[in-house]
Amino acid sequence: MPVYKRSAVPGVQRAELIGPGQRVNAGEVVEFIVVGEGLAGMRAYELELEFDAVYWQWVAADIDREHELLAAEHKMADRLIIGASKIGRD
């Protein structure tokens, strides 16, 4: 059972999904990037991305490995859920 709690990090936390700046044609591979702001001090996060499976097909997800995260992903027909947590203590 997941445990959720409010962030103890002061300030504003937000995530942004950055997609293609132009029209996408059928059959093209498109990259979306998720960036966060104000997340310093957070030890774990979960991201859920929903999409219309009639028009989109999920290909792959990649986690930023620069920050030594333990990550898992769960793919479904119309969504992807990614959870990540820092390893060890700071």
Summary of the structure (lengths in Angstrom):
residues: 90
radius of gyration: 15.1
end to end distance: 25.7
largest distance: 45.2
contacts: 138
relative contact order: 0.21
helix: 3%
strand: 36%
